[in-house]
């Protein structure tokens, strides 16, 4: 398997607990894509929403079952815990602006310095 870090998240959140996830999503984050991948952003601004895949680089291990921030006990694949076997996060964001290799977004619940693994346009489900 080959996974490449394509960029990094920039925001004011150096650390946060589960209770801050909604607050992080409300704020603006920047995704700085490595310049060698910048051509891959061509026409990305034609999409309002993007799926961002990132690496939970601060997670140390995982739990197969956990209590969510709302107090519900679930399996890790039935919740948004960062403590996952593959340590991969996925969030759908609102694209506000693109400037060269930097995307300005809201809705991202990743911490400052988080490695970004991939960006894909959000394509809504049909009826």
N, CA and C atoms as an extended XYZ file, in Angstrom:
381
Properties=species:S:1:pos:R:3:atomname:S:1:resname:S:1:resid:I:1 pbc="F F F"
N         0.836       -1.163        0.000 N   UNK     1
C         0.000        0.000        0.000 CA  UNK     1
C         0.891        1.240        0.000 C   UNK     1
N         0.492        2.228       -0.799 N   UNK     2
C         1.250        3.463       -0.853 CA  UNK     2
C         0.337        4.629       -0.506 C   UNK     2
N         0.690        5.371        0.525 N   UNK     3
C        -0.055        6.561        0.919 CA  UNK     3
C         0.924        7.724        0.936 C   UNK     3
N         0.527        8.805        0.326 N   UNK     4
C         1.369        9.985        0.196 CA  UNK     4
C         0.731       11.141        0.952 C   UNK     4
N         1.476       11.842        1.749 N   UNK     5
C         0.990       13.081        2.347 CA  UNK     5
C         1.039       14.139        1.259 C   UNK     5
N        -0.122       14.766        0.996 N   UNK     6
C        -0.180       15.774       -0.068 CA  UNK     6
C        -0.170       17.201        0.465 C   UNK     6
N        -0.340       17.358        1.779 N   UNK     7
C        -0.356       18.697        2.350 CA  UNK     7
C        -0.618       18.658        3.841 C   UNK     7
N        -0.875       19.849        4.398 N   UNK     8
C        -1.078       19.967        5.840 CA  UNK     8
C        -2.191       20.965        6.150 C   UNK     8
N        -2.837       20.744        7.280 N   UNK     9
C        -3.879       21.633        7.789 CA  UNK     9
C        -3.218       22.774        8.568 C   UNK     9
N        -3.778       23.973        8.415 N   UNK    10
C        -3.345       25.127        9.208 CA  UNK    10
C        -4.577       25.767        9.841 C   UNK    10
N        -4.579       25.819       11.155 N   UNK    11
C        -5.615       26.521       11.907 CA  UNK    11
C        -5.067       26.802       13.306 C   UNK    11
N        -5.896       27.313       14.190 N   UNK    12
C        -5.408       27.703       15.525 CA  UNK    12
C        -5.483       26.574       16.542 C   UNK    12
N        -5.961       25.408       16.155 N   UNK    13
C        -6.204       24.309       17.093 CA  UNK    13
C        -5.002       23.377       17.180 C   UNK    13
N        -4.215       23.512       18.244 N   UNK    14
C        -3.055       22.649       18.464 CA  UNK    14
C        -3.447       21.340       19.137 C   UNK    14
N        -4.492       21.396       19.948 N   UNK    15
C        -5.030       20.201       20.594 CA  UNK    15
C        -6.486       20.467       20.916 C   UNK    15
N        -7.258       19.406       21.048 N   UNK    16
C        -8.678       19.554       21.350 CA  UNK    16
C        -9.222       18.203       21.791 C   UNK    16
N       -10.187       18.253       22.641 N   UNK    17
C       -10.902       17.049       23.044 CA  UNK    17
C       -12.138       16.877       22.178 C   UNK    17
N       -12.834       15.770       22.337 N   UNK    18
C       -14.019       15.503       21.518 CA  UNK    18
C       -15.085       16.592       21.619 C   UNK    18
N       -15.157       17.240       22.768 N   UNK    19
C       -16.177       18.268       22.965 CA  UNK    19
C       -15.925       19.521       22.124 C   UNK    19
N       -14.720       19.686       21.587 N   UNK    20
C       -14.420       20.854       20.757 CA  UNK    20
C       -14.576       20.605       19.258 C   UNK    20
N       -14.929       19.403       18.862 N   UNK    21
C       -15.010       19.074       17.432 CA  UNK    21
C       -15.933       20.025       16.678 C   UNK    21
N       -17.090       20.335       17.245 N   UNK    22
C       -18.024       21.234       16.565 CA  UNK    22
C       -17.458       22.646       16.456 C   UNK    22
N       -16.748       23.104       17.476 N   UNK    23
C       -16.152       24.439       17.434 CA  UNK    23
C       -15.062       24.522       16.370 C   UNK    23
N       -14.284       23.459       16.247 N   UNK    24
C       -13.237       23.441       15.217 CA  UNK    24
C       -13.873       23.516       13.825 C   UNK    24
N       -14.950       22.761       13.615 N   UNK    25
C       -15.624       22.748       12.312 CA  UNK    25
C       -16.161       24.121       11.917 C   UNK    25
N       -16.564       24.919       12.898 N   UNK    26
C       -17.151       26.233       12.613 CA  UNK    26
C       -16.107       27.243       12.133 C   UNK    26
N       -14.867       27.014       12.429 N   UNK    27
C       -13.825       27.980       12.098 CA  UNK    27
C       -13.216       27.713       10.722 C   UNK    27
N       -12.519       28.709       10.244 N   UNK    28
C       -11.831       28.596        8.955 CA  UNK    28
C       -10.516       27.860        9.156 C   UNK    28
N       -10.254       26.919        8.277 N   UNK    29
C        -8.962       26.230        8.226 CA  UNK    29
C        -8.389       26.411        6.830 C   UNK    29
N        -7.094       26.331        6.742 N   UNK    30
C        -6.410       26.333        5.451 CA  UNK    30
C        -5.821       24.957        5.226 C   UNK    30
N        -5.921       24.485        4.008 N   UNK    31
C        -5.252       23.248        3.607 CA  UNK    31
C        -4.195       23.647        2.591 C   UNK    31
N        -2.942       23.520        2.992 N   UNK    32
C        -1.842       23.861        2.095 CA  UNK    32
C        -1.361       22.592        1.415 C   UNK    32
N        -1.620       22.520        0.133 N   UNK    33
C        -1.219       21.368       -0.669 CA  UNK    33
C         0.222       21.590       -1.126 C   UNK    33
N         1.045       20.570       -1.008 N   UNK    34
C         2.430       20.647       -1.460 CA  UNK    34
C         2.448       21.122       -2.915 C   UNK    34
N         3.342       22.029       -3.219 N   UNK    35
C         3.388       22.625       -4.563 CA  UNK    35
C         3.546       21.587       -5.675 C   UNK    35
N         4.186       20.455       -5.369 N   UNK    36
C         4.354       19.443       -6.420 CA  UNK    36
C         3.025       18.774       -6.788 C   UNK    36
N         1.979       18.963       -5.939 N   UNK    37
C         0.652       18.413       -6.233 CA  UNK    37
C        -0.357       19.496       -6.621 C   UNK    37
N         0.092       20.744       -6.710 N   UNK    38
C        -0.819       21.871       -6.942 CA  UNK    38
C        -1.599       21.747       -8.247 C   UNK    38
N        -1.012       21.171       -9.292 N   UNK    39
C        -1.742       21.005      -10.550 CA  UNK    39
C        -2.979       20.124      -10.384 C   UNK    39
N        -2.980       19.284       -9.355 N   UNK    40
C        -4.134       18.432       -9.086 CA  UNK    40
C        -5.342       19.194       -8.569 C   UNK    40
N        -5.164       20.470       -8.236 N   UNK    41
C        -6.264       21.304       -7.762 CA  UNK    41
C        -7.005       22.012       -8.904 C   UNK    41
N        -6.557       21.788      -10.137 N   UNK    42
C        -7.163       22.456      -11.288 CA  UNK    42
C        -8.673       22.244      -11.306 C   UNK    42
N        -9.427       23.327      -11.325 N   UNK    43
C       -10.896       23.390      -11.360 CA  UNK    43
C       -11.568       22.886      -10.087 C   UNK    43
N       -10.839       22.765       -8.986 N   UNK    44
C       -11.451       22.314       -7.736 CA  UNK    44
C       -12.489       23.324       -7.244 C   UNK    44
N       -12.310       24.592       -7.604 N   UNK    45
C       -13.255       25.616       -7.160 CA  UNK    45
C       -14.624       25.490       -7.822 C   UNK    45
N       -14.786       24.562       -8.763 N   UNK    46
C       -16.113       24.313       -9.335 CA  UNK    46
C       -16.987       23.501       -8.376 C   UNK    46
N       -16.414       23.034       -7.274 N   UNK    47
C       -17.162       22.273       -6.268 CA  UNK    47
C       -17.338       23.121       -5.003 C   UNK    47
N       -18.524       23.048       -4.427 N   UNK    48
C       -18.790       23.756       -3.171 CA  UNK    48
C       -18.267       22.974       -1.979 C   UNK    48
N       -18.327       21.649       -2.077 N   UNK    49
C       -17.926       20.802       -0.963 CA  UNK    49
C       -16.851       19.822       -1.411 C   UNK    49
N       -15.964       19.503       -0.455 N   UNK    50
C       -14.879       18.565       -0.715 CA  UNK    50
C       -14.796       17.561        0.422 C   UNK    50
N       -14.393       16.351        0.110 N   UNK    51
C       -14.069       15.350        1.130 CA  UNK    51
C       -12.566       15.408        1.364 C   UNK    51
N       -12.189       15.561        2.629 N   UNK    52
C       -10.784       15.635        3.001 CA  UNK    52
C       -10.435       14.389        3.799 C   UNK    52
N        -9.460       13.637        3.318 N   UNK    53
C        -8.939       12.484        4.047 CA  UNK    53
C        -7.630       12.902        4.710 C   UNK    53
N        -7.518       12.616        5.993 N   UNK    54
C        -6.336       13.043        6.734 CA  UNK    54
C        -5.911       11.963        7.705 C   UNK    54
N        -4.722       12.129        8.248 N   UNK    55
C        -4.118       11.145        9.130 CA  UNK    55
C        -4.166       11.640       10.571 C   UNK    55
N        -4.755       10.845       11.465 N   UNK    56
C        -4.801       11.180       12.889 CA  UNK    56
C        -3.415       10.960       13.492 C   UNK    56
N        -2.511       11.872       13.218 N   UNK    57
C        -1.109       11.701       13.599 CA  UNK    57
C        -0.862       11.800       15.105 C   UNK    57
N        -1.841       12.264       15.866 N   UNK    58
C        -1.657       12.369       17.318 CA  UNK    58
C        -2.307       11.223       18.084 C   UNK    58
N        -3.008       10.351       17.377 N   UNK    59
C        -3.605        9.177       18.026 CA  UNK    59
C        -2.525        8.147       18.302 C   UNK    59
N        -2.564        7.564       19.463 N   UNK    60
C        -1.514        6.621       19.865 CA  UNK    60
C        -1.907        5.157       19.643 C   UNK    60
N        -3.175        4.863       19.774 N   UNK    61
C        -3.640        3.487       19.610 CA  UNK    61
C        -5.118        3.538       19.244 C   UNK    61
N        -5.795        2.401       19.305 N   UNK    62
C        -7.213        2.387       18.945 CA  UNK    62
C        -8.005        1.545       19.927 C   UNK    62
N        -9.302        1.762       19.906 N   UNK    63
C       -10.257        0.978       20.685 CA  UNK    63
C       -11.338        0.508       19.720 C   UNK    63
N       -11.696       -0.757       19.772 N   UNK    64
C       -12.753       -1.248       18.888 CA  UNK    64
C       -14.143       -0.840       19.346 C   UNK    64
N       -14.278       -0.533       20.629 N   UNK    65
C       -15.531       -0.013       21.160 CA  UNK    65
C       -15.204        1.146       22.081 C   UNK    65
N       -16.036        2.167       22.029 N   UNK    66
C       -15.749        3.380       22.797 CA  UNK    66
C       -17.039        4.107       23.134 C   UNK    66
N       -16.959        5.003       24.079 N   UNK    67
C       -18.070        5.873       24.396 CA  UNK    67
C       -17.894        7.157       23.591 C   UNK    67
N       -18.921        7.537       22.846 N   UNK    68
C       -18.857        8.743       22.024 CA  UNK    68
C       -18.953        9.984       22.897 C   UNK    68
N       -18.725       11.128       22.303 N   UNK    69
C       -18.805       12.379       23.066 CA  UNK    69
C       -20.220       12.683       23.525 C   UNK    69
N       -21.198       11.980       22.969 N   UNK    70
C       -22.585       12.154       23.382 CA  UNK    70
C       -23.018       11.109       24.396 C   UNK    70
N       -22.063       10.234       24.812 N   UNK    71
C       -22.339        9.248       25.846 CA  UNK    71
C       -22.857        7.912       25.349 C   UNK    71
N       -22.934        7.728       24.045 N   UNK    72
C       -23.409        6.473       23.459 CA  UNK    72
C       -22.231        5.503       23.309 C   UNK    72
N       -22.398        4.256       23.679 N   UNK    73
C       -21.353        3.239       23.539 CA  UNK    73
C       -21.514        2.574       22.176 C   UNK    73
N       -20.459        2.602       21.347 N   UNK    74
C       -20.520        2.084       19.977 CA  UNK    74
C       -19.201        1.441       19.572 C   UNK    74
N       -19.270        0.730       18.472 N   UNK    75
C       -18.057        0.245       17.834 CA  UNK    75
C       -17.371        1.396       17.124 C   UNK    75
N       -16.060        1.308       16.957 N   UNK    76
C       -15.288        2.399       16.352 CA  UNK    76
C       -15.743        2.705       14.926 C   UNK    76
N       -16.253        1.717       14.212 N   UNK    77
C       -16.696        1.943       12.838 CA  UNK    77
C       -18.096        2.547       12.779 C   UNK    77
N       -18.713        2.735       13.933 N   UNK    78
C       -20.041        3.344       14.033 CA  UNK    78
C       -19.962        4.708       14.727 C   UNK    78
N       -18.763        5.290       14.747 N   UNK    79
C       -18.601        6.610       15.363 CA  UNK    79
C       -17.437        7.343       14.702 C   UNK    79
N       -17.175        8.546       15.165 N   UNK    80
C       -16.142        9.398       14.562 CA  UNK    80
C       -14.874        9.492       15.403 C   UNK    80
N       -14.620        8.518       16.232 N   UNK    81
C       -13.446        8.548       17.095 CA  UNK    81
C       -12.157        8.619       16.274 C   UNK    81
N       -11.178        9.424       16.732 N   UNK    82
C        -9.881        9.444       16.056 CA  UNK    82
C        -9.020        8.228       16.391 C   UNK    82
N        -9.447        7.437       17.353 N   UNK    83
C        -8.682        6.254       17.770 CA  UNK    83
C        -9.163        5.050       16.957 C   UNK    83
N        -8.634        4.931       15.737 N   UNK    84
C        -9.066        3.947       14.754 CA  UNK    84
C        -7.878        3.079       14.330 C   UNK    84
N        -8.129        1.848       13.886 N   UNK    85
C        -7.013        0.989       13.461 CA  UNK    85
C        -6.149        1.592       12.355 C   UNK    85
N        -6.751        2.249       11.379 N   UNK    86
C        -5.969        2.831       10.283 CA  UNK    86
C        -5.628        4.296       10.506 C   UNK    86
N        -6.194        4.921       11.519 N   UNK    87
C        -5.926        6.316       11.886 CA  UNK    87
C        -6.192        7.297       10.744 C   UNK    87
N        -7.212        6.994        9.924 N   UNK    88
C        -7.583        7.858        8.813 CA  UNK    88
C        -8.884        8.565        9.150 C   UNK    88
N        -8.896        9.886        8.947 N   UNK    89
C       -10.090       10.692        9.157 CA  UNK    89
C       -10.666       11.139        7.829 C   UNK    89
N       -11.969       11.388        7.837 N   UNK    90
C       -12.675       11.862        6.654 CA  UNK    90
C       -13.666       12.924        7.094 C   UNK    90
N       -13.611       14.092        6.479 N   UNK    91
C       -14.549       15.169        6.771 CA  UNK    91
C       -14.953       15.836        5.469 C   UNK    91
N       -16.233       16.168        5.357 N   UNK    92
C       -16.726       16.950        4.236 CA  UNK    92
C       -16.676       18.418        4.631 C   UNK    92
N       -16.043       19.233        3.807 N   UNK    93
C       -15.862       20.647        4.102 CA  UNK    93
C       -16.524       21.514        3.038 C   UNK    93
N       -16.749       22.761        3.402 N   UNK    94
C       -17.232       23.783        2.476 CA  UNK    94
C       -16.012       24.531        1.956 C   UNK    94
N       -15.844       24.557        0.646 N   UNK    95
C       -14.734       25.289        0.041 CA  UNK    95
C       -15.118       26.758       -0.070 C   UNK    95
N       -14.362       27.625        0.584 N   UNK    96
C       -14.628       29.060        0.552 CA  UNK    96
C       -13.831       29.758       -0.540 C   UNK    96
N       -12.589       29.292       -0.728 N   UNK    97
C       -11.698       29.967       -1.660 CA  UNK    97
C       -10.484       29.097       -1.957 C   UNK    97
N        -9.966       29.261       -3.152 N   UNK    98
C        -8.678       28.643       -3.503 CA  UNK    98
C        -7.731       29.741       -3.936 C   UNK    98
N        -6.545       29.737       -3.375 N   UNK    99
C        -5.485       30.652       -3.785 CA  UNK    99
C        -4.254       29.812       -4.053 C   UNK    99
N        -3.935       29.628       -5.318 N   UNK   100
C        -2.797       28.794       -5.717 CA  UNK   100
C        -2.943       27.390       -5.120 C   UNK   100
N        -2.048       27.027       -4.206 N   UNK   101
C        -2.058       25.675       -3.635 CA  UNK   101
C        -2.687       25.638       -2.238 C   UNK   101
N        -3.441       26.677       -1.876 N   UNK   102
C        -4.055       26.749       -0.544 CA  UNK   102
C        -5.573       26.823       -0.673 C   UNK   102
N        -6.243       25.933        0.058 N   UNK   103
C        -7.706       25.921        0.095 CA  UNK   103
C        -8.165       26.483        1.432 C   UNK   103
N        -9.108       27.407        1.385 N   UNK   104
C        -9.717       27.983        2.585 CA  UNK   104
C       -11.066       27.288        2.753 C   UNK   104
N       -11.261       26.638        3.915 N   UNK   105
C       -12.446       25.803        4.113 CA  UNK   105
C       -13.056       26.017        5.498 C   UNK   105
N       -14.303       25.634        5.639 N   UNK   106
C       -14.931       25.466        6.950 CA  UNK   106
C       -15.451       24.042        7.011 C   UNK   106
N       -15.623       23.560        8.230 N   UNK   107
C       -16.143       22.207        8.414 CA  UNK   107
C       -15.082       21.169        8.709 C   UNK   107
N       -13.825       21.553        8.690 N   UNK   108
C       -12.736       20.613        8.921 CA  UNK   108
C       -12.489       20.468       10.418 C   UNK   108
N       -12.468       19.239       10.899 N   UNK   109
C       -12.261       18.988       12.332 CA  UNK   109
C       -10.885       18.380       12.614 C   UNK   109
N        -9.900       18.827       11.869 N   UNK   110
C        -8.524       18.364       12.049 CA  UNK   110
C        -7.703       19.460       12.725 C   UNK   110
N        -6.696       19.053       13.465 N   UNK   111
C        -5.842       19.982       14.202 CA  UNK   111
C        -4.763       20.593       13.312 C   UNK   111
N        -4.203       21.699       13.767 N   UNK   112
C        -3.116       22.361       13.071 CA  UNK   112
C        -1.953       21.383       12.855 C   UNK   112
N        -1.452       21.340       11.636 N   UNK   113
C        -0.330       20.461       11.319 CA  UNK   113
C        -0.728       19.049       10.917 C   UNK   113
N        -2.023       18.741       10.907 N   UNK   114
C        -2.474       17.403       10.529 CA  UNK   114
C        -2.125       17.124        9.067 C   UNK   114
N        -1.523       15.966        8.776 N   UNK   115
C        -1.222       15.603        7.390 CA  UNK   115
C        -2.495       15.282        6.598 C   UNK   115
N        -2.578       15.846        5.400 N   UNK   116
C        -3.697       15.585        4.494 CA  UNK   116
C        -3.258       14.504        3.507 C   UNK   116
N        -4.108       13.474        3.353 N   UNK   117
C        -3.780       12.342        2.495 CA  UNK   117
C        -4.410       12.434        1.112 C   UNK   117
N        -5.598       13.045        1.042 N   UNK   118
C        -6.283       13.127       -0.248 CA  UNK   118
C        -7.410       14.141       -0.159 C   UNK   118
N        -7.801       14.648       -1.314 N   UNK   119
C        -8.927       15.572       -1.449 CA  UNK   119
C        -9.757       15.071       -2.613 C   UNK   119
N       -11.051       14.937       -2.379 N   UNK   120
C       -11.948       14.472       -3.433 CA  UNK   120
C       -13.186       15.350       -3.436 C   UNK   120
N       -13.724       15.643       -4.608 N   UNK   121
C       -14.953       16.449       -4.639 CA  UNK   121
C       -16.102       15.656       -3.985 C   UNK   121
N       -16.947       16.385       -3.275 N   UNK   122
C       -18.143       15.773       -2.710 CA  UNK   122
C       -19.190       15.727       -3.794 C   UNK   122
N       -19.669       14.546       -4.068 N   UNK   123
C       -20.710       14.358       -5.069 CA  UNK   123
C       -21.923       13.855       -4.333 C   UNK   123
N       -23.004       14.639       -4.290 N   UNK   124
C       -24.210       14.285       -3.558 CA  UNK   124
C       -24.862       13.031       -4.104 C   UNK   124
N       -25.650       12.417       -3.250 N   UNK   125
C       -26.359       11.205       -3.655 CA  UNK   125
C       -27.567       11.565       -4.487 C   UNK   125
N       -27.833       10.766       -5.488 N   UNK   126
C       -29.031       10.948       -6.307 CA  UNK   126
C       -30.250       10.374       -5.595 C   UNK   126
N       -31.406       10.599       -6.183 N   UNK   127
C       -32.642       10.095       -5.568 CA  UNK   127
C       -32.975        8.716       -6.061 C   UNK   127
